[in-house]
Amino acid sequence: MPGKLTAGRTYTFAVSFKNPTSEAINLGAIVGFGFDGLRKKDVRLEVRHGGEWVKAPLEGIEDGELDGLVFGPVNEEPVELAAGATRSWDLRVTFLTDGPRGEGLAALWGFDVQNDEDVELVAEAYQRLELVGKTGQQDPGKKWDKDKDDVSQNVDEVKDKALAQTGANDSLVLVGAVGAALVVAGGAALFAVRRRRSTPAQS
């Protein structure tokens, strides 16, 4: 995904997670975008499943610390990722022409879903974005007044809303850590982040 996006255009990209641990895990993956005044009606996010593009259900935050953040699940249910394995999904996003403009943020999260009350962030990655209007639309918009630290510190709000749609349940047990990377489809990695548990994982 380029760092500068034009409203009304559709951008295809891929998200990829690698499990660097010695045990299989189940993964819940979330993609998000933050812009000043952004609402879920302003964004269309789709995931390729079985050769077809499927619209992802979106959640949005309209007040508080993360006002302007819109996000949705990459996978409808947590998926098993074997030790040392990598799992990728193709996605595409469109920002509608009557939505907000300005500087913002793209985000990718990987969650360890042990059960629906014990979900831990194990991977996160962020990229600054600029969203502009079509040619002739000169309004540059505003800069979103949040950065990756603001989002990371309040990620529980994302977790609680988004993972409610991924089918988390008591039978899902995850251990270890996940490495995450957001890449342009057919291109190079934009960013890769690993975040490990602060305490040893329990089986």
C-alpha positions in Angstrom: 0.0 0.0 0.0 1.5 3.4 -1.0 1.8 6.1 1.7 -0.5 8.4 -0.3 -4.0 7.2 -1.1 -6.7 8.8 -3.3 -10.3 8.7 -2.2 -12.4 6.7 -4.6 -9.6 4.4 -5.7 -9.3 0.8 -4.6 -5.9 -0.4 -3.3 -5.0 -4.1 -3.0 -2.5 -5.3 -0.4 -1.7 -8.4 1.6 -1.3 -9.1 5.3 1.1 -11.9 6.4 1.7 -13.4 9.8 4.6 -15.8 10.7 4.6 -18.0 13.8 8.2 -18.1 15.0 7.4 -20.4 18.0 7.7 -24.2 18.3 4.0 -24.7 18.8 0.9 -24.2 16.7 -1.4 -21.2 17.5 -4.8 -19.9 16.5 -4.7 -16.4 15.2 -7.2 -13.5 15.2 -6.1 -10.8 12.8 -7.4 -7.2 12.5 -6.7 -4.4 10.1 -7.6 -0.8 10.9 -7.3 2.8 9.5 -7.4 6.0 11.5 -8.2 9.5 10.1 -9.7 12.6 11.6 -13.5 12.2 11.5 -13.3 8.7 9.8 -16.5 6.6 10.1 -17.1 3.0 9.0 -19.5 4.3 6.3 -16.5 6.0 4.7 -14.5 2.8 4.2 -15.0 -0.4 2.2 -12.7 -3.3 3.3 -12.7 -6.6 1.5 -10.9 -9.9 2.0 -10.3 -12.6 -0.6 -11.7 -15.9 0.4 -11.8 -18.9 -2.0 -11.2 -16.7 -5.0 -14.0 -14.2 -4.1 -13.9 -10.8 -2.5 -15.9 -10.7 0.7 -16.8 -7.5 2.4 -15.4 -7.4 6.0 -17.7 -6.2 8.8 -16.3 -3.0 10.1 -16.4 -1.4 13.6 -15.7 2.3 14.3 -14.8 4.4 17.3 -16.6 7.8 17.3 -15.5 9.2 20.6 -12.8 9.0 23.2 -9.1 8.4 22.7 -9.4 6.6 19.4 -12.1 8.7 17.7 -11.7 8.2 13.9 -10.4 4.6 14.0 -12.2 2.1 11.8 -11.2 -1.6 11.7 -12.4 -5.1 10.8 -11.4 -8.8 11.1 -9.2 -10.4 8.4 -10.4 -13.8 9.3 -14.0 -14.5 10.5 -12.7 -17.1 13.0 -9.3 -17.6 14.6 -7.2 -19.9 12.4 -4.5 -22.4 13.3 -1.0 -21.4 12.3 1.5 -24.2 12.6 5.0 -23.7 14.2 7.2 -21.9 11.8 4.4 -21.4 9.3 3.2 -18.2 7.5 -0.4 -17.3 6.7 -1.3 -14.5 4.3 -4.5 -12.9 3.1 -5.2 -10.6 0.2 -7.3 -7.5 1.0 -8.4 -4.4 -0.7 -9.6 -1.1 0.7 -11.5 1.9 -0.8 -12.1 5.2 1.0 -15.2 6.8 -0.3 -15.0 10.2 -2.1 -17.3 12.0 0.4 -15.3 10.9 3.5 -12.6 12.8 5.4 -9.1 13.7 4.1 -5.7 14.3 5.7 -2.9 12.4 7.4 -3.7 9.2 9.3 -2.6 5.7 10.1 -2.9 2.1 8.9 -2.7 -0.6 11.6 -2.4 -4.4 11.7 -2.9 -6.4 14.9 -2.5 -10.1 15.7 -4.3 -11.4 18.8 -3.7 -14.5 21.0 -7.2 -15.7 21.7 -7.1 -18.1 24.6 -10.8 -17.6 25.2 -13.3 -14.8 24.9 -12.2 -13.3 28.1 -8.4 -13.8 27.7 -7.2 -12.2 24.5 -3.7 -10.7 24.3 -2.1 -8.6 21.7 1.0 -10.4 20.3 1.8 -8.5 17.2 1.2 -5.0 16.0 2.4 -2.9 13.0 1.6 0.7 11.9 2.2 2.9 8.9 1.5 6.6 8.4 -0.8 7.4 5.5 -2.0 10.5 3.6 -5.5 10.4 2.1 -6.3 13.0 -0.6 -9.3 13.8 -2.8 -9.6 13.3 -6.5 -8.0 15.8 -8.9 -9.6 19.2 -8.4 -10.5 18.6 -4.8 -8.1 20.9 -3.0 -9.1 20.5 0.6 -6.1 18.8 2.3 -8.1 17.8 5.4 -6.7 17.5 8.9 -4.0 15.4 10.5 -5.3 12.7 12.8 -4.0 13.7 16.3 -3.2 10.1 17.2 0.0 8.2 16.7 0.9 4.5 17.0 1.7 4.8 20.7 -1.8 6.3 21.3 -3.4 3.4 19.4 -1.3 0.7 21.1 -2.0 2.0 24.6 -5.8 1.9 23.9 -5.8 -1.3 21.8 -8.2 -3.1 24.2 -11.0 -1.0 22.7 -10.1 -2.5 19.3 -9.8 -6.0 20.7 -13.2 -5.9 22.5 -15.1 -4.7 19.5 -13.4 -6.5 16.6 -12.8 -9.9 18.1 -16.4 -10.2 19.1 -16.9 -10.9 15.3 -14.2 -13.5 15.0 -15.9 -16.4 16.8 -13.6 -16.4 19.8 -14.7 -19.2 22.3 -13.4 -21.2 25.2 -12.2 -24.1 23.0 -9.5 -21.9 21.3 -6.1 -22.0 23.0 -3.1 -20.0 21.8 0.5 -20.0 23.0 3.6 -18.1 22.0 4.1 -15.0 19.9 3.4 -14.0 16.3 5.4 -11.9 13.9 3.3 -9.6 11.7 4.0 -7.9 8.4 1.9 -5.8 6.1 3.0 -6.1 2.5 2.0 -4.8 -0.9 0.5 -7.6 -2.9 3.5 -8.7 -5.1 5.7 -6.1 -3.5 8.1 -5.6 -0.5 7.3 -5.5 3.2 6.1 -2.2 4.5 6.7 -3.0 8.1 7.2 -6.0 10.4 6.8 -6.0 14.2 7.1 -8.7 16.8 5.8 -8.5 20.3 6.3 -11.2 22.8 4.5 -12.0 26.0 5.9 -10.4 29.1 5.5 -13.7 30.9 6.1 -17.3 29.6 3.3 -18.7 27.6 1.3 -21.5 29.2 0.1 -24.6 27.4 
